[in-house]
């Protein structure tokens, strides 16, 4: 996805003021085949993958303003074909619908494809907000269709589906090969996964977009980039491969990058595509060369966490101010990995800028610069836009969507990315043109936040019940103001523990750093360290450069059981199939139920603060009792949930004689009773 851009008119209002306050991408995907055409197309061997990116522009109130729609069609044809039309139609599967979003592909402006693999990219302006509303609400009511002279009504089509974007990354090293190889090489693999899901949330398909950064001392011939199903220190077969091979190699030299799209079409690919989302460490990326046919460098895949930043770019913020009539709305989406201390170790940054200028413009730079308001600073991260890779806008209005990958070989880039996320008020986004090469419009990424402050009564159990206390190992939520400069969770942490710093923010409880699940300006979720003594503990929120909140006194008990609740009901599952107990799946006498809670205190064996609980041996808790509907529910066992931090599960047998309806569940540990939460009983 390195070269993604659209040169479009979005919406021009009056004399070129910015109509959109935010611009964000919404992804859709379609698997295009001849078999979906009505009537069925035969005698042609062609298939394709369509990625439709709707760059949605909204005003300050959240209302749709318009959208720039990118068509990116990856196709394979057995024979040469001329394409004379590419459109989005409005109709369900199996039905012929009217064209609602056409491209400029026509009989007079055809795309001649010589056969084999090919790619068609088009961009279209959509100002019909009612149409956009229908498309965003129900992509399945629309399909992508591509036409040829022999099949003017369509040679292949595919029904659209909303696609969820997740980004996975890994560092590639020769020492990770099995056995390790002696080679001077390094790199990174980023997989942007666009997944479609059914009504039950099951992944049904999608596309894996590989973005490989590489560093070789000289020339190399690449013969493969694949995902393999295998843990660290093991070798396994390819499960999601690109089109690189011995018969289709890629010659590279030194440092650089390349990109490959892989549609998920086979059962093997789909199974492991789901693994990528559920357990990325179960897959590894391997790069092969002619010299190292078994692999020259590899790494286990890793989840990332998202940090989203927004700002408005104006000519008045340039130093000195520019004479441009117009502005832009900008979003930065950084998908990052972290080490155990919370420091960012790699990242994939998406630039999204919707610009509206009064006249035509050629954009020659889109960068993040280090500098406070009113000062100019050096470029620290570039989108790749340049004089030789510019974007021309005949109207001055459009959308630019670019990607920058920053890996462990780029020490300066990592320092910059850490600084940007920890202190965004010290950085700005700059958009350059041929007329204004030093900057046409710019915007400070964030305003300088004030001192962090914890609300009165602002620390409670993460279950959301203010009547519940907290205990060592328990999960808490902290509410306040200016708690963090940016928002993200701990999903991209490289070690089997929660980080103690997120986006530059720390929480200290009784002098100890608390592991962090999530930080934002208004809320933090953290674990109380197991080492915290009973009694009153002082709590501080700390931001970079030792900016401390005022102290907060937190009462800590040895145990403080608290049941998690969602939608007004206790989170309880049936042990036989782990289905959630609901009104339509009520608990019955004799069922084995698992109650999810926190605050049950220490375990045997002990699990370190912030560490993910092991599967074997289970970290168990004794002396726990439970009631359902006021009747004792025999406890089968209590333990920390494997793979989680601070989350306990209490397995009980549903007692007989409990009346049907919503009935209270209460867990007691160490003489302390939990909150009362209801479950459905039949």
N, C-alpha and C positions, 0 to 999 in steps of 0.2 A: 504494500500500500504506500510505497515511497512516493510515487508520482501520481497523486490524486489531486486534481484541481478542477475548478469550474469557472469559466469566464462568462458570466451571465448578468442580465439585469435582474435585480431582485424587485425592489419597489422604490420608485422615485416619487417623493412627495415635495411639492412646492419647488424650492430652489436647492434641493439636494440635502435636506436634513436627514439624519439617520432615523428611519422609521422603526427599525428593529432594535430592541433592547438586548435580546439574546438570540444567538443562532447556534443550534445544536443538531448534530447528525442523528437521524433515525435510519436504521439499517433494515433492509428487506432482502429476501433471497428467493430464487426460483430455480428449480432444476428443469431445463428446457429439453423437450423431446418431441419427435415427430408424432409419437403415439397420443399426445394430448390434443393434437389438432382435431377440429371438427369440420369435415370428416377426416378420418385417419389418413395421414400422408404415408405413402409407400414408395419404394424405389429410390429413396434418398437416404444416405447414411450420414447423418449430422446430429450433433447433440451440443448442448451448451449449459453454462452456468451463468446466471444473471445475478449480479449484486446491484441493488438499487439503493442509493443513499439519498435520503430526503433531508436536505439541510433546512430545517424548520426555523423560520424567523418569527419571533413573537414580540409584541410591544410590552411596555412596562406592566400592564395589567395581565399579561399572560395570553392575550388573544393572538390568534394566528394573523400574521401580516402577509406571508407568502412563503415560497420555498424555491430553492434551486435543487433540481433533481438530477443526480448523476446516474447514467446507465453505464455499467461495466460488464460487458458480455465476453466471457471466455468460451470459445467454441472449437470444436473439432469436426472436420468434414473429410470424408474419404475422397472427395472430388472437388475440383474448383467450383466455386459458387459466386454469383453476384447477388448481393443483398440490396433490396430497393425499398425497404421499409423496416422501421423498428419503433414499436409503440407500446404503451400501456393501455389495455382495454379494461372496461368495467363490466365484469360478469363473473359468475361463479364457475367452478370447474365443470366442463362438459357443456357449457353454454357459450354461444358467440355473442360478444358485446361490442359496443361502440368504442372507437378510439377516443381516449380522454387526455392522454399525454403523448403527443407525437414528437418525434425527433426530426432532424433535417435530412434523414436518409430517405431518398426518393429515387425514382427511375432515372432522373436527370443527375442526381447526386448519389450514385450508388457506391457500395463498398465491394471491391473485387477481391475475393479471397482465393488464393492459389491452391487451397487444400491443406490438410494437416491441421496443426494448432493455429489459432488466430485470436485476435482480441479487437473488439469494437468499443470505443468510449464516446459517449455523447452527453451533453448537458442541456437541460431545458428549464426555462422559467415557468413557474406555476403561480398565478395570482388569484386563481379561483379558490378562495378559502373554504367554501362549502365542499368542493371536490377534495381538497386536502384533508378536511375533517373526516370525510368518509374513508379516504385511503389510510389515514393513520389509525382510525378506529377499527377497520376491518380489511387488512391487506388481502385476505383470502377472497375478497369480492372483486379482485383485480388480477389480470394476468399480463405477462410480457409476451409479445408476439413479434417474430421476425419473418420477413417476406422475401421471396425470390421471384424472378420473372416466370419461372415454371409453376410456382405456387404463390400467386399474388395474394391469396387470402391467408397465407401463413405457412411456413415450412416447419417451424417448431415453436412451441409455446410452453410456458410454465406458469403455474399459479403462484402468486406471491405469498410469502409468509413473513411475519415479523421475525427478525433475527436479533438474538442477544449477543452483544460483543463482550468477549473476555480475552484478555491478553496474558499469555504465558511466556516466561523467559527462562534462559539458562546460560551459564558461561560454558564455552567450549574449550577444552584443554586436551592435549595429547596424553597427559597423565591420567585422565579419566578412562582411557581406553582399556579394554580387558583382553590381553595384558596391556600395560602401558606401552606406548610407543615413544621412540626418541625422535622428535621432530620439533623444529622451530616454527610453531604456529599457535594461534589463539583466535578467539572470536566469540560471538554470541549468537544465539538463536532466539528470535522472537516469533511466536505464533499468535497471530490475531485470529481468534476462532469466532466465526459467526454461526450461531446455532439456532435452529428452529425447534420449537417444542409443540407437543399436542396439548389438549385441554388438561391432561393430568400432570403436565410439567415434564414429561419424558422427551428427551432429545430425539428428534426424528430425522435430522439431516443438517446440512450446512456446508461450510467451506472453511478450510484451514489455509491461512495466508502466511507463508514462511517469509521472514525477513532475516537474512543471514549477514552479519558483519564478520569479516575475516581479516586476518593479518598473516601474511606469508613473507619470508625474506626475499622472495623473487617470484618467478612464474610458477603456477600450479594448474593442473587440469582436474577439475572436479567431476566426479562420475556418480555422485549421489548425495542427496540430503534427505534423511528419512527420520520418522519417529519409530522407535522400536519399543516393544512391550517388555520391559525388564527393569529390575531394581538396580541400584548401584552395585558395581563389582560383578555383574552378570552380563552375559551376552544373550541376545534374543533376536527373533526375526522381525522384519519390517512389517509394520501394521498400517502406517500412513506414509506413503512415499511421494516424492515429487517426480517430475518427468526427466530429471537428470539421470543419466545412465552411461555405460560405456559406449553405447551407440549414439547417445545424445549428450556429449560432455559440455562443460563450460570452462573456457580458459580464462584465468584471472591472474593478476599480478599485484603483489604487495597488499596494501590495505584497501578495502572496498566493501561493497555489499551487493547482494542480489536478492531477488524476490521470486517466489513461486506460489501459484494458486493451486490448491488441491480440493476439488469438489468431493464431498463425502457421499459416495454412491453405493459402495459394497457393504455387505454385512460385517466383514472384518473391520473396515474403516469406521463404520458406525459404532461398533462395540467399543473400539479404542478411542473414538472421539468422545464418547461418554466418560471413559476413564480419565481423559484429559481434564474434564470439568470436575470429576469427583475426587481423583487422586493423581494429580499431575506428576508426582514423584515416581509413579509406577511406569512412566514412559521416559525414554531418553532420546535426545536428538543426536544424530551421528552424521558427520560429514566425511565423505570418501573421496579419494583421489586415485589417479592411475598408479602412483607410487605406494599408497597405503589403501589397498582395495578393501580391507576390513574396517577401515576407519582411521582418520588422522586426528580427529578431536571430537569429543562428545561431552554431554552433560545432562543430568537429570532435569526434567522440566519442573518449573516452579510457578506457583500462583503469583499474582501481583495484587497490590492494593491501588485504588484509584484516588488521586487528588485532583479535584476540579476547581479551576480558577476562572473568574470572569472579569472583564473590564470593558470600558468604553474608550475608544481611541478618538481623539480630537486634535485638530491642528493647533489649538491654543496651548496644549501641553508640550508641544515641541519647544526646544530651546535653541535659537529663538523661535517664536511661533511661526508656522508656515502660512502661506496664503491660500491653502487648499479650501475649497468650498465643499464641505462634506465631513464624513467621519466613518466610524466602523464599530461594530460590536464584535468582541473577541472572546473566545473560550479556549482555555488550555486544559487538556485532559492528560494527566501524567500517570501512567501505569508503572509502578515501581516495585522493586524488591529491596529488602532491608537485611542487615545483619542483626545479631542478637541485641545490640545496643540501640537499634532503631535507625542507624545510619543507612541512607539509600546507597545501594550497591550497583544498581542498573535501572534503566528506565526507558520507556517508549512514550514519547510526547506527541500528542495530536494537536496541531494548530487548526483552529476553526475561526475564520475572520470573514464576516459579512460586511462588505464595504459599499458605501454609496457616496460617490463623488459627482459633482455637477457636470463634469466633462470627461472625455476619454482619458484613460491612464494606462501606463505600462508599469507593472509592479516588479521591482527588481530586488526586493529584500523584505523578509518577514522574520524578525529576530526578537530574542529576549536579551535585554541589555541590563547591566548592573548600574543603578544610579537612583538617587533619591529624587523626589519631585523638584523641578527647577534646575537639574544638573544633567549633563550628558555623561554616558558611561560606555564601557566596552561591550561588544557583543559577547554573550556567554553561551547562548544556544541558538543555532540557526535552523530554520525550516528547510533550507536547501534552495530557496528562491534566490536568484542572482541575475546579473545582467545577461548571462548566457542561458539561463533557465528561468525566464521571466513569464509573467502572466499578463496578457494584453486584454484590456476591457474596453471595447468600442464605446460603451456608454458611461463608463466610470463606476458602474454598479455591478456587484457580483459577489461571489463567495470563493474563498481560498481555503482548501483543506489539505494539509500536509502533515507528514510524519517525520520525526527525528528519533533515531535510536542512539542511546548512550550506554556504553558498556564499560567493563572493568579496565579495558585498555585506554580509556579516555579519562584520565585522572582529573583534568581540568573541568571536563564536562560534568563529572560526578560532584565535584566541589560546588560547581555552579547550581546543579540541580538540588543539592541539599540546601544551599543558601536560599534558592527561590522558594522552596516549600516551607522552610523554617521561618524566613523573614521576607514574605512577598512584598512588603511595603518598600523594600530597597531595590526593586526590579521593575522594569517597564517593558511593554511590547511596542515595537517600532515597525511601521510599515513604510517602505521606501518606494519611490518612483523614479523614472528617468528625469523628471523635472525637479523632484525633491530627493536627490540621492542620499542625503543625510537624515531624511525622515519627513514624510508627508503628514502622517497622523501618529500619535502615540498615546499610551494610557498606562498609568501606574497600575501594577497588578493588584495592589491592595493599598488601603489606607493604613497608616500606623495604628495598631490596636492599643487600647489603654491597658492599664495594669490589670492582671487577672483578679477576679473576685468570685468567691463562692457565696451563693445565696444563703440567707438565713434558712436553716432547715433544708439546705440544698444537697446533703449527702444521704441517700437512702439505699435500701437493698435494690439490686437490679430487677427484682420481680415487680417493682413499682408500688409496693405496699409500704406506706410511710409508718405503719405501726410496727414493722419488723426491724429488729436491730441488726447488727452485723457481727461476724466472727472471723477469726483467722482463716484464710483460704476462701472466704466468701466473695461474691461479685457485688460491686456497688456501682451506683450511678452518681455522678457529681454534676450539679447544675449551677450555672453562674454566668458570668460575662467575660469575654476576652480570654477564655481558657486556653485557646489555641488559635494561631493565625490562620490555619487551614484545617480541612476536614479529611479524615481517612481512617480506615481500620488497619488491623495488623495482618491482613491476609498474605502479604508478600514476604513474611519473615523467613529467613533461610534456616534457622536452627529450630529444634523442637521445643520452643519456649516463646512466650510473649515478649515483645520488646519492652524496655524500661523507658524509652523515649520514643515519642511519635510526633513527627512534624515539629521537633524542637521542644515539645511540651513534656514535662515530668510531673509525677505526683509522688509526694513523700508523706508516708504515714509512720508516725513515731520514729522519724529519722531514717526510714528505709524506703528505697525506691519501689513503687508499686508497679507490677506488670500492667500493661495497657492493652485493652481490646479495641478501643475507639476513642478518637479525640475530635472535637469540633469547637467552635467559639462558644457554644452554649452548653455543651454536655461532654462529659468524659465517662467512659466505662472502664473500671479497673478492678484488679484483684487485691484484696487486703493480704499483705504478706503473712505467711504462716507464722513467722517469727514475732508478730505483733502481740504484745502482752495484753491480758485483760485489763479493763479500766478505760480511762479517758486517753485517747491518742490525738496528738496534734497532726493536722493535715494541711499541707501546702500544695498549691499548684505553682509550678515554676516554668517560665518560658525562657528562651535564649537570653544570654547575658545576665543570668541570675535575677530575673524580674519575678519576685515572689508575691503571691497573694497574701492577704492577711490570714493568720492562722484560724483554723476551724477545729473545734473539739468534737471528736467522734467517739461515741460509746462503743466499746468492743467487748463482747461476751465470749466465753469459751465456745458456746454453740449458739446459733441463731437461725434455725431452720426456716426456709422461705420457699414456697412452691411457686414455680413459674406459671403465669396465667397468660392466655391469649384469647381475645374475643370474649372476655368475661368468664372463661372456663379454665380449669386446671389443665396443664399440658401433661396428659397421661396417655400412654399407648398400650395396646394389647401386645403381650410378649410373643404370641405365636406368629404374628405377621408385622408387628410394629406399626399397625394402623392407629391413627389418632382416635381416641374416644370422643365421639360427638353424638348429637341427638339421633343421627342416622346410623351410628355405630356404637350403641350404648353398651356399657359393661354389664355382664351377667354373673350370677353366682358361680364361683369356681374359676372364673377367668384369672389368669396371671396378668397383673397390671404393673406398669413401670411408671413411677411418678418422678418427674424431673424437678430438682430443687437445688438450692445452694445453702451455704452456711452451716454445714454439718460438722465442721471442724476437722481435726487431724485424722489421718488414715494410717492403716497398717498394710504394707510398709508405707513409710512416709514418702510423699511426693514433694519435690522441691517447689518453692514459690515460682509461679509462672510456667511451670513445666506441664506439657501435655501428659495426661494420665496414660499409663501403659495398659495394654491389653493383657499382658501376662508378666508378673502376677497382677491381679486386680488389686487396686488400693481400696481396702474395705473399711467400713465403719461399723462398730458394734453399738448395742444399746439403743437402737432406733425402733420406735413403735409408730403405728398409724391407725387411724380410724376412718371409716367411710360411712356416712349417714349416722354417725354416733356409735357405730358398732366396730369392735376391734377387727382390723384387717391383718391377718398373720403376715409378718415380714419374712420373706424368703431370703433376702440378702440386700445389702446396701454397699455401694462402691462409687468411686469417681467414674464418670463416663469416659471410656477409653478414647483418646484423641482429642479431649477437651480440657479446658483449664477451669477449675472451680465449679464444674457442673457435676452434681451427684444424681444417681438414680436409685430409687428405692423400689424394689420388686416386692409386691404384696399379692395375696390371694383375696379376690373379691368375696366378702362374707355373704352368707345366706341371710335372708330375712330383711334386707334393705329395700324399702319401698321404692317403686319406680318413680322416676322424675329426676330433677336436679338435686344431688345430695352432696353434702360438704365432705371434703377430704382434709385431714389434718395430720401432719407429721410431727412427732416429738423426738427430740434428741437432747441428751444432757439435762433433762428436766425442763427444757424450753419448748413451747408449742409454736408451730408455724402459723402463718396466716391461714384462714379458712377459704378454700377454693372449691368450686362445684364441679362435679362430673355428671354425665348422663348415665342413669341406671335404668335397666329394663326389668 
